Amino acid sequence: MRDREKIYLDYAATTPVDGRVLHGMLPFFDQAFGNPASIHQFGQEAEAAIEQARETMARIMGCQPLEVVFTSCGSESDNLALRGVALAASRQRSANHILITPVEHHAVSRTALQLADLHGFEVEFIPVDDYGQVKPEDVASRLRPDTAIVSVIYANNEIGTINPIREIGQVCRARGIPIHSDAVQAAAFLPVKVDDLHVDLLSIGAHKFYGPKGVGALFIRQETPILPVQTGGSQEHGLRAGTSNTPFIAGLTEAFQLAVDERVKRIAALQPLRDHLINRILNKIPDSQLTGHPTKRLPNHASFVFEGADGNQLLAMLDVAGFACSSGSACKTGDPEPSDVLLALGLPREWALGSLRVTLGAGTTEEHIEKFNLVLPGLVERVRKLTVS
């Protein structure tokens, strides 16, 4: 096994740090290492780097620098958006209705459910179709005067489906209801100009596009009522206390800029490999089904269910065979229960338990895909036999 090549096909879970990104981070570990809140030169250098990063992020997203808040990850961005806006709306206009989809990342769904449990909010789920996609008219029909916030994921982490955020955003903006979108998966490949998307809040995380783990950002449209959920110092406009992580913020910004600059090239390289993978699997493996939208999906994302197969056993066999994949969200790997997302698509339990997510990235080659296509059918057959026995 030590001599066998390990093939990584789990880029939706995390990506390796780009060497150019790492190079840009290094000076802030041992040279410009000051605390950005300090008034001396070391602190001023660090503060200048953070504000330059904020300006770059704002330019990429088409917003003002003061509308960019740096966080520790996409999940924290989601938490600040949901909790901060919902609590502000409850205090200012007695709004207690939260509208989300059943296919959100747990950073959104569990935050909303905790708000219901601890603060009396009502959580309503917008229906999705068989592909996990939301229709703008279904959002419009559920908006109420007491809706505190709407949250719709831009591109789903488990099934790759892309939602019509621009149209959904228009519906919410017309009614004056704040709308948030989790763009943690989407930011690597999709446009993120916030005015074009008509969103009031947008979450991203660096490690999904070859940046470091442990840093993210949240766009918050100016004048959106929001309360801090992490209190202390006055960092990040008073919305996110804590000493700023200068090297990681620099890494986030460099990785985001590269993702935008190289988006067309990356998509052109990955989408044909993805399509070939999908076609081969659906043609070679009986009782298999693609999950998510067949065309309106992330260009590097392929996800499946196999009837009568144990997804976790399949992942273990793939790992032994030299392939790193997942069964959906990395946060759910190892969970013996079917994914909430797959059940929301209407899949029966015996199908939903046999899920597989294969996501491609910078290191993926045609040879990798061919090797994977040769190995997977036999492993699915073995797992089905074990499941039956």
C-alpha positions as a Markdown table, in Angstrom:
| # | Residue | x | y | z |
|---|---|---|---|---|
| 1 | Met | 0.0 | 0.0 | 0.0 |
| 2 | Arg | 2.9 | 2.4 | 0.7 |
| 3 | Asp | 4.0 | 2.1 | -3.0 |
| 4 | Arg | 0.4 | 2.6 | -4.4 |
| 5 | Glu | -0.5 | 6.1 | -5.5 |
| 6 | Lys | -3.1 | 7.7 | -3.4 |
| 7 | Ile | -5.7 | 9.5 | -5.5 |
| 8 | Tyr | -7.5 | 12.4 | -3.9 |
| 9 | Leu | -11.1 | 12.9 | -5.1 |
| 10 | Asp | -12.6 | 14.8 | -2.2 |
| 11 | Tyr | -11.9 | 18.4 | -3.1 |
| 12 | Ala | -15.3 | 19.5 | -1.9 |
| 13 | Ala | -14.2 | 18.5 | 1.6 |
| 14 | Thr | -11.0 | 20.5 | 1.5 |
| 15 | Thr | -8.3 | 21.5 | -1.0 |
| 16 | Pro | -4.5 | 21.6 | -0.6 |
| 17 | Val | -3.0 | 25.1 | -0.1 |
| 18 | Asp | -1.8 | 26.6 | -3.3 |
| 19 | Gly | 2.0 | 27.2 | -3.2 |
| 20 | Arg | 1.4 | 30.8 | -4.3 |
| 21 | Val | -1.0 | 31.3 | -1.4 |
| 22 | Leu | 1.4 | 29.8 | 1.1 |
| 23 | His | 4.2 | 32.1 | -0.2 |
| 24 | Gly | 2.0 | 35.1 | 0.4 |
| 25 | Met | 1.2 | 34.0 | 4.0 |
| 26 | Leu | 4.7 | 33.4 | 5.2 |
| 27 | Pro | 5.8 | 37.0 | 5.9 |
| 28 | Phe | 3.0 | 37.4 | 8.4 |
| 29 | Phe | 4.2 | 34.6 | 10.6 |
| 30 | Asp | 7.7 | 35.9 | 11.3 |
| 31 | Gln | 8.2 | 39.4 | 9.8 |
| 32 | Ala | 5.0 | 41.5 | 9.8 |
| 33 | Phe | 3.8 | 39.5 | 12.8 |
| 34 | Gly | 2.4 | 42.3 | 15.0 |
| 35 | Asn | -1.1 | 42.4 | 16.5 |
| 36 | Pro | -3.2 | 44.6 | 14.1 |
| 37 | Ala | -4.7 | 46.3 | 17.2 |
| 38 | Ser | -1.3 | 47.6 | 18.4 |
| 39 | Ile | -0.4 | 51.2 | 17.6 |
| 40 | His | 3.4 | 50.6 | 17.0 |
| 41 | Gln | 4.9 | 49.9 | 13.6 |
| 42 | Phe | 4.6 | 46.1 | 13.8 |
| 43 | Gly | 0.9 | 46.5 | 14.5 |
| 44 | Gln | 0.4 | 49.1 | 11.8 |
| 45 | Glu | 2.0 | 46.8 | 9.2 |
| 46 | Ala | -0.4 | 44.0 | 10.1 |
| 47 | Glu | -3.4 | 46.3 | 10.1 |
| 48 | Ala | -2.4 | 47.6 | 6.7 |
| 49 | Ala | -2.2 | 44.1 | 5.3 |
| 50 | Ile | -5.7 | 43.2 | 6.7 |
| 51 | Glu | -7.3 | 46.4 | 5.3 |
| 52 | Gln | -5.6 | 45.8 | 1.9 |
| 53 | Ala | -7.0 | 42.3 | 2.0 |
| 54 | Arg | -10.5 | 43.7 | 2.9 |
| 55 | Glu | -10.3 | 46.0 | -0.1 |
| 56 | Thr | -9.3 | 43.1 | -2.4 |
| 57 | Met | -12.2 | 41.0 | -1.1 |
| 58 | Ala | -14.6 | 43.9 | -1.6 |
| 59 | Arg | -13.4 | 44.5 | -5.2 |
| 60 | Ile | -13.9 | 40.8 | -6.0 |
| 61 | Met | -17.4 | 40.8 | -4.5 |
| 62 | Gly | -18.4 | 44.2 | -5.8 |
| 63 | Cys | -19.1 | 45.7 | -2.4 |
| 64 | Gln | -17.6 | 48.2 | 0.0 |
| 65 | Pro | -14.7 | 47.2 | 2.3 |
| 66 | Leu | -16.7 | 47.9 | 5.4 |
| 67 | Glu | -19.2 | 45.3 | 4.2 |
| 68 | Val | -16.5 | 42.5 | 4.5 |
| 69 | Val | -16.1 | 40.8 | 7.9 |
| 70 | Phe | -13.3 | 38.2 | 8.3 |
| 71 | Thr | -14.2 | 35.1 | 10.3 |
| 72 | Ser | -12.6 | 31.7 | 11.2 |
| 73 | Cys | -14.4 | 29.7 | 8.5 |
| 74 | Gly | -17.6 | 29.4 | 6.4 |
| 75 | Ser | -19.5 | 27.8 | 9.3 |
| 76 | Glu | -18.8 | 30.8 | 11.5 |
| 77 | Ser | -19.9 | 33.1 | 8.7 |
| 78 | Asp | -23.1 | 31.2 | 8.5 |
| 79 | Asn | -23.6 | 31.4 | 12.2 |
| 80 | Leu | -23.0 | 35.1 | 12.4 |
| 81 | Ala | -25.4 | 35.7 | 9.4 |
| 82 | Leu | -28.3 | 33.6 | 10.8 |
| 83 | Arg | -28.0 | 34.3 | 14.5 |
| 84 | Gly | -26.9 | 37.9 | 14.2 |
| 85 | Val | -29.7 | 39.0 | 11.7 |
| 86 | Ala | -32.4 | 36.9 | 13.3 |
| 87 | Leu | -31.8 | 38.2 | 16.8 |
| 88 | Ala | -31.6 | 41.8 | 15.5 |
| 89 | Ala | -34.9 | 41.3 | 13.6 |
| 90 | Ser | -36.6 | 39.9 | 16.6 |
| 91 | Arg | -35.5 | 42.9 | 18.7 |
| 92 | Gln | -36.3 | 45.6 | 16.2 |
| 93 | Arg | -39.5 | 44.4 | 14.5 |
| 94 | Ser | -40.6 | 41.3 | 16.5 |
| 95 | Ala | -39.8 | 39.0 | 13.5 |
| 96 | Asn | -39.6 | 35.4 | 14.5 |
| 97 | His | -39.9 | 33.5 | 11.2 |
| 98 | Ile | -36.8 | 31.9 | 9.6 |
| 99 | Leu | -37.1 | 30.5 | 6.1 |
| 100 | Ile | -34.4 | 28.0 | 5.0 |
| 101 | Thr | -34.2 | 25.0 | 2.7 |
| 102 | Pro | -34.0 | 21.3 | 3.9 |
| 103 | Val | -30.7 | 21.0 | 1.9 |
| 104 | Glu | -28.6 | 23.6 | 3.8 |
| 105 | His | -25.3 | 22.8 | 5.4 |
| 106 | His | -25.7 | 22.1 | 9.1 |
| 107 | Ala | -24.0 | 25.4 | 9.9 |
| 108 | Val | -27.2 | 27.0 | 8.7 |
| 109 | Ser | -29.9 | 24.4 | 9.6 |
| 110 | Arg | -28.6 | 23.6 | 13.1 |
| 111 | Thr | -28.2 | 27.3 | 13.8 |
| 112 | Ala | -31.8 | 27.9 | 12.7 |
| 113 | Leu | -33.1 | 25.0 | 14.8 |
| 114 | Gln | -31.2 | 26.3 | 17.9 |
| 115 | Leu | -32.7 | 29.7 | 17.4 |
| 116 | Ala | -36.1 | 28.0 | 17.4 |
| 117 | Asp | -35.3 | 25.9 | 20.5 |
| 118 | Leu | -33.7 | 28.7 | 22.6 |
| 119 | His | -35.3 | 31.9 | 21.3 |
| 120 | Gly | -38.8 | 30.8 | 20.1 |
| 121 | Phe | -38.2 | 31.3 | 16.4 |
| 122 | Glu | -40.4 | 29.5 | 13.9 |
| 123 | Val | -38.3 | 27.6 | 11.2 |
| 124 | Glu | -40.0 | 26.9 | 7.9 |
| 125 | Phe | -38.4 | 24.8 | 5.2 |
| 126 | Ile | -38.8 | 25.8 | 1.6 |
| 127 | Pro | -39.5 | 22.8 | -0.6 |
| 128 | Val | -37.0 | 21.6 | -3.1 |
| 129 | Asp | -37.5 | 19.5 | -6.2 |
| 130 | Asp | -36.0 | 16.1 | -7.0 |
| 131 | Tyr | -32.6 | 17.7 | -7.8 |
| 132 | Gly | -32.5 | 19.7 | -4.5 |
| 133 | Gln | -33.2 | 23.0 | -6.3 |
| 134 | Val | -35.4 | 25.8 | -4.9 |
| 135 | Lys | -37.9 | 27.7 | -7.1 |
| 136 | Pro | -38.1 | 31.4 | -6.5 |
| 137 | Glu | -41.9 | 31.3 | -6.5 |
| 138 | Asp | -41.8 | 28.9 | -3.6 |
| 139 | Val | -39.8 | 31.4 | -1.6 |
| 140 | Ala | -42.1 | 34.3 | -2.6 |
| 141 | Ser | -45.2 | 32.4 | -1.4 |
| 142 | Arg | -43.7 | 31.8 | 2.0 |
| 143 | Leu | -42.4 | 35.3 | 2.9 |
| 144 | Arg | -44.2 | 37.0 | 5.7 |
| 145 | Pro | -44.1 | 40.4 | 7.4 |
| 146 | Asp | -42.5 | 38.7 | 10.4 |
| 147 | Thr | -39.8 | 36.8 | 8.3 |
| 148 | Ala | -36.5 | 37.6 | 10.0 |
| 149 | Ile | -34.2 | 36.1 | 7.4 |
| 150 | Val | -34.1 | 33.8 | 4.4 |
| 151 | Ser | -31.2 | 31.5 | 3.8 |
| 152 | Val | -30.7 | 29.5 | 0.6 |
| 153 | Ile | -27.5 | 27.7 | -0.2 |
| 154 | Tyr | -25.8 | 28.8 | -3.5 |
| 155 | Ala | -24.4 | 25.4 | -4.5 |
| 156 | Asn | -25.0 | 22.3 | -2.5 |
| 157 | Asn | -22.0 | 20.6 | -0.9 |
| 158 | Glu | -23.4 | 17.1 | -1.0 |
| 159 | Ile | -25.1 | 17.0 | -4.4 |
| 160 | Gly | -23.6 | 19.9 | -6.3 |
| 161 | Thr | -26.9 | 21.5 | -7.3 |
| 162 | Ile | -26.7 | 25.2 | -8.1 |
| 163 | Asn | -29.7 | 27.4 | -6.9 |
| 164 | Pro | -31.1 | 30.4 | -8.8 |
| 165 | Ile | -29.8 | 32.8 | -6.1 |
| 166 | Arg | -30.1 | 35.9 | -8.2 |
| 167 | Glu | -33.9 | 35.3 | -8.8 |
| 168 | Ile | -34.5 | 34.3 | -5.2 |
| 169 | Gly | -32.5 | 37.4 | -4.0 |
| 170 | Gln | -34.7 | 39.6 | -6.2 |
| 171 | Val | -37.9 | 38.2 | -4.6 |
| 172 | Cys | -36.5 | 38.9 | -1.1 |
| 173 | Arg | -35.2 | 42.3 | -1.8 |
| 174 | Ala | -38.5 | 43.4 | -3.3 |
| 175 | Arg | -40.2 | 42.5 | 0.0 |
| 176 | Gly | -37.4 | 44.0 | 2.2 |
| 177 | Ile | -36.5 | 40.7 | 3.8 |
| 178 | Pro | -32.8 | 40.0 | 4.4 |
| 179 | Ile | -31.4 | 37.1 | 2.4 |
| 180 | His | -28.3 | 35.1 | 3.2 |
| 181 | Ser | -26.6 | 32.6 | 0.9 |
| 182 | Asp | -24.0 | 30.0 | 1.9 |
| 183 | Ala | -21.5 | 30.3 | -1.0 |
| 184 | Val | -18.8 | 28.2 | 0.7 |
| 185 | Gln | -18.8 | 25.6 | -2.1 |
| 186 | Ala | -19.9 | 28.0 | -4.9 |
| 187 | Ala | -17.2 | 30.7 | -4.5 |
| 188 | Ala | -14.6 | 28.4 | -6.1 |
| 189 | Phe | -16.4 | 28.3 | -9.4 |
| 190 | Leu | -19.4 | 30.7 | -9.6 |
| 191 | Pro | -19.8 | 34.5 | -9.8 |
| 192 | Val | -20.0 | 36.2 | -6.4 |
| 193 | Lys | -20.8 | 39.8 | -7.3 |
| 194 | Val | -23.3 | 40.5 | -4.5 |
| 195 | Asp | -25.3 | 43.2 | -6.3 |
| 196 | Asp | -25.8 | 40.8 | -9.2 |
| 197 | Leu | -27.0 | 38.1 | -6.8 |
| 198 | His | -29.2 | 40.5 | -4.8 |
| 199 | Val | -28.1 | 39.0 | -1.5 |
| 200 | Asp | -27.7 | 40.9 | 1.8 |
| 201 | Leu | -25.2 | 38.3 | 3.3 |
| 202 | Leu | -22.8 | 35.8 | 1.6 |
| 203 | Ser | -20.6 | 33.3 | 3.4 |
| 204 | Ile | -17.3 | 31.9 | 2.0 |
| 205 | Gly | -14.5 | 29.7 | 3.4 |
| 206 | Ala | -10.9 | 29.7 | 2.1 |
| 207 | His | -10.1 | 26.0 | 2.2 |
| 208 | Lys | -12.6 | 25.2 | -0.5 |
| 209 | Phe | -10.5 | 27.1 | -3.1 |
| 210 | Tyr | -6.9 | 26.3 | -2.2 |
| 211 | Gly | -6.6 | 28.6 | 0.8 |
| 212 | Pro | -5.8 | 27.7 | 4.4 |
| 213 | Lys | -8.3 | 26.1 | 6.8 |
| 214 | Gly | -9.5 | 28.3 | 9.6 |
| 215 | Val | -10.4 | 31.5 | 7.8 |
| 216 | Gly | -13.5 | 32.7 | 6.0 |
| 217 | Ala | -15.4 | 35.9 | 5.3 |
| 218 | Leu | -19.0 | 37.2 | 5.4 |
| 219 | Phe | -20.4 | 39.9 | 3.2 |
| 220 | Ile | -22.9 | 42.0 | 5.1 |
| 221 | Arg | -24.8 | 44.6 | 3.1 |
| 222 | Gln | -24.5 | 48.0 | 4.7 |
| 223 | Glu | -27.5 | 48.9 | 7.0 |
| 224 | Thr | -28.5 | 45.2 | 7.4 |
| 225 | Pro | -29.5 | 45.0 | 11.1 |
| 226 | Ile | -27.2 | 42.4 | 12.7 |
| 227 | Leu | -26.0 | 41.7 | 16.2 |
| 228 | Pro | -22.5 | 40.3 | 17.1 |
| 229 | Val | -22.4 | 36.7 | 18.3 |
| 230 | Gln | -18.8 | 36.8 | 19.5 |
| 231 | Thr | -18.2 | 39.7 | 21.8 |
| 232 | Gly | -15.1 | 41.2 | 23.2 |
| 233 | Gly | -12.9 | 43.7 | 21.3 |
| 234 | Ser | -14.0 | 46.0 | 18.5 |
| 235 | Gln | -12.4 | 44.0 | 15.7 |
| 236 | Glu | -14.3 | 43.5 | 12.4 |
| 237 | His | -16.6 | 46.6 | 12.9 |
| 238 | Gly | -17.5 | 45.2 | 16.3 |
| 239 | Leu | -19.2 | 42.1 | 14.9 |
| 240 | Arg | -16.4 | 39.6 | 15.4 |
| 241 | Ala | -14.2 | 40.0 | 18.5 |
| 242 | Gly | -10.7 | 38.5 | 18.6 |
| 243 | Thr | -7.2 | 39.1 | 17.4 |
| 244 | Ser | -7.2 | 39.2 | 13.6 |
| 245 | Asn | -5.4 | 36.2 | 12.0 |
| 246 | Thr | -3.3 | 38.2 | 9.6 |
| 247 | Pro | -1.5 | 35.4 | 7.7 |
| 248 | Phe | -4.7 | 33.4 | 7.2 |
| 249 | Ile | -6.6 | 36.5 | 6.0 |
| 250 | Ala | -3.8 | 37.2 | 3.5 |
| 251 | Gly | -4.1 | 33.6 | 2.4 |
| 252 | Leu | -7.8 | 33.8 | 2.0 |
| 253 | Thr | -7.5 | 36.9 | -0.2 |
| 254 | Glu | -4.8 | 35.5 | -2.4 |
| 255 | Ala | -6.6 | 32.2 | -2.9 |
| 256 | Phe | -9.9 | 34.0 | -3.7 |
| 257 | Gln | -8.2 | 36.3 | -6.2 |
| 258 | Leu | -6.6 | 33.2 | -7.9 |
| 259 | Ala | -10.0 | 31.4 | -8.0 |
| 260 | Val | -11.5 | 34.4 | -9.8 |
| 261 | Asp | -8.6 | 34.9 | -12.2 |
| 262 | Glu | -8.3 | 31.2 | -13.1 |
| 263 | Arg | -12.0 | 30.3 | -12.9 |
| 264 | Val | -12.5 | 29.7 | -16.7 |
| 265 | Lys | -9.4 | 27.6 | -17.0 |
| 266 | Arg | -10.2 | 25.5 | -13.9 |
| 267 | Ile | -13.8 | 24.8 | -15.1 |
| 268 | Ala | -12.5 | 23.9 | -18.6 |
| 269 | Ala | -10.1 | 21.4 | -17.1 |
| 270 | Leu | -12.5 | 19.8 | -14.7 |
| 271 | Gln | -16.0 | 19.7 | -16.2 |
| 272 | Pro | -15.1 | 17.3 | -19.1 |
| 273 | Leu | -13.5 | 14.9 | -16.5 |
| 274 | Arg | -16.6 | 15.2 | -14.3 |
| 275 | Asp | -19.0 | 14.5 | -17.2 |
| 276 | His | -16.9 | 11.4 | -18.3 |
| 277 | Leu | -16.9 | 10.1 | -14.8 |
| 278 | Ile | -20.7 | 10.5 | -14.4 |
| 279 | Asn | -21.4 | 8.9 | -17.8 |
| 280 | Arg | -19.2 | 5.9 | -17.1 |
| 281 | Ile | -20.6 | 5.2 | -13.6 |
| 282 | Leu | -24.2 | 5.5 | -14.6 |
| 283 | Asn | -23.6 | 3.2 | -17.6 |
| 284 | Lys | -21.4 | 0.6 | -15.9 |
| 285 | Ile | -23.1 | 0.2 | -12.5 |
| 286 | Pro | -26.7 | -1.1 | -12.4 |
| 287 | Asp | -29.2 | 0.5 | -10.0 |
| 288 | Ser | -27.2 | 3.7 | -9.7 |
| 289 | Gln | -28.5 | 7.3 | -9.8 |
| 290 | Leu | -26.9 | 10.7 | -10.0 |
| 291 | Thr | -27.9 | 13.0 | -7.2 |
| 292 | Gly | -28.4 | 16.7 | -7.8 |
| 293 | His | -29.1 | 18.5 | -11.0 |
| 294 | Pro | -27.7 | 16.9 | -14.2 |
| 295 | Thr | -26.4 | 20.2 | -15.6 |
| 296 | Lys | -26.9 | 23.0 | -13.1 |
| 297 | Arg | -24.3 | 21.6 | -10.8 |
| 298 | Leu | -20.7 | 22.5 | -9.7 |
| 299 | Pro | -18.3 | 21.7 | -12.5 |
| 300 | Asn | -16.1 | 19.5 | -10.4 |
| 301 | His | -18.9 | 17.7 | -8.5 |
| 302 | Ala | -20.3 | 14.2 | -9.1 |
| 303 | Ser | -22.5 | 12.5 | -6.6 |
| 304 | Phe | -24.4 | 9.2 | -6.7 |
| 305 | Val | -26.5 | 6.7 | -4.8 |
| 306 | Phe | -26.4 | 3.0 | -5.3 |
| 307 | Glu | -29.3 | 0.9 | -4.2 |
| 308 | Gly | -28.6 | -1.8 | -1.6 |
| 309 | Ala | -25.0 | -0.6 | -0.9 |
| 310 | Asp | -23.5 | 0.6 | 2.4 |
| 311 | Gly | -21.9 | 4.0 | 1.6 |
| 312 | Asn | -19.5 | 3.9 | 4.5 |
| 313 | Gln | -18.3 | 0.4 | 3.6 |
| 314 | Leu | -17.8 | 1.6 | 0.0 |
| 315 | Leu | -15.7 | 4.5 | 1.2 |
| 316 | Ala | -13.5 | 2.2 | 3.3 |
| 317 | Met | -12.9 | -0.1 | 0.4 |
| 318 | Leu | -12.1 | 2.8 | -1.9 |
| 319 | Asp | -9.6 | 4.1 | 0.7 |
| 320 | Val | -7.9 | 0.7 | 0.8 |
| 321 | Ala | -7.9 | 0.8 | -3.0 |
| 322 | Gly | -6.1 | 4.1 | -3.0 |
| 323 | Phe | -9.0 | 6.6 | -3.6 |
| 324 | Ala | -10.1 | 9.3 | -1.2 |
| 325 | Cys | -13.8 | 10.1 | -1.6 |
| 326 | Ser | -16.7 | 10.9 | 0.7 |
| 327 | Ser | -20.4 | 10.2 | 1.1 |
| 328 | Gly | -21.4 | 13.8 | 1.1 |
| 329 | Ser | -20.5 | 16.5 | 3.5 |
| 330 | Ala | -17.2 | 15.8 | 5.2 |
| 331 | Cys | -19.0 | 16.6 | 8.5 |
| 332 | Lys | -21.2 | 13.6 | 8.0 |
| 333 | Thr | -18.7 | 11.0 | 7.0 |
| 334 | Gly | -19.1 | 7.9 | 9.2 |
| 335 | Asp | -22.7 | 8.7 | 10.2 |
| 336 | Pro | -24.7 | 5.5 | 9.7 |
| 337 | Glu | -27.9 | 7.5 | 9.1 |
| 338 | Pro | -28.9 | 8.7 | 5.6 |
| 339 | Ser | -28.1 | 12.3 | 4.8 |
| 340 | Asp | -30.9 | 14.9 | 5.4 |
| 341 | Val | -30.1 | 16.3 | 2.0 |
| 342 | Leu | -30.7 | 13.0 | 0.2 |
| 343 | Leu | -33.9 | 12.3 | 2.1 |
| 344 | Ala | -35.1 | 15.8 | 1.2 |
| 345 | Leu | -34.8 | 14.7 | -2.5 |
| 346 | Gly | -37.4 | 11.9 | -1.8 |
| 347 | Leu | -34.9 | 9.1 | -2.0 |
| 348 | Pro | -35.8 | 5.9 | -0.1 |
| 349 | Arg | -33.6 | 5.0 | 2.8 |
| 350 | Glu | -32.1 | 1.9 | 1.0 |
| 351 | Trp | -30.9 | 4.2 | -1.8 |
| 352 | Ala | -29.8 | 7.1 | 0.4 |
| 353 | Leu | -27.6 | 4.9 | 2.6 |
| 354 | Gly | -25.5 | 4.1 | -0.5 |
| 355 | Ser | -24.2 | 7.6 | -1.3 |
| 356 | Leu | -20.9 | 8.5 | -2.9 |
| 357 | Arg | -19.5 | 12.0 | -3.6 |
| 358 | Val | -16.5 | 12.3 | -6.0 |
| 359 | Thr | -15.1 | 15.8 | -6.4 |
| 360 | Leu | -12.2 | 16.8 | -8.6 |
| 361 | Gly | -9.6 | 19.4 | -8.4 |
| 362 | Ala | -6.2 | 20.8 | -9.4 |
| 363 | Gly | -4.4 | 17.4 | -9.0 |
| 364 | Thr | -7.0 | 15.3 | -10.9 |
| 365 | Thr | -5.9 | 13.8 | -14.2 |
| 366 | Glu | -7.6 | 11.7 | -16.9 |
| 367 | Glu | -5.6 | 8.8 | -15.7 |
| 368 | His | -7.0 | 9.2 | -12.2 |
| 369 | Ile | -10.5 | 9.1 | -13.5 |
| 370 | Glu | -9.9 | 6.0 | -15.7 |
| 371 | Lys | -8.4 | 4.2 | -12.7 |
| 372 | Phe | -11.4 | 5.1 | -10.6 |
| 373 | Asn | -13.8 | 4.0 | -13.3 |
| 374 | Leu | -12.1 | 0.6 | -13.5 |
| 375 | Val | -12.2 | 0.0 | -9.7 |
| 376 | Leu | -15.6 | 1.4 | -8.6 |
| 377 | Pro | -18.0 | -1.1 | -10.3 |
| 378 | Gly | -16.3 | -4.1 | -8.7 |
| 379 | Leu | -16.3 | -2.5 | -5.3 |
| 380 | Val | -20.0 | -1.6 | -5.5 |
| 381 | Glu | -20.8 | -5.2 | -6.3 |
| 382 | Arg | -18.7 | -6.4 | -3.4 |
| 383 | Val | -20.4 | -4.0 | -1.0 |
| 384 | Arg | -23.9 | -5.0 | -2.2 |
| 385 | Lys | -23.0 | -8.7 | -1.5 |
| 386 | Leu | -21.8 | -7.8 | 2.0 |
| 387 | Thr | -24.9 | -5.7 | 2.7 |
| 388 | Val | -27.2 | -8.5 | 1.7 |
| 389 | Ser | -25.3 | -11.1 | 3.7 |
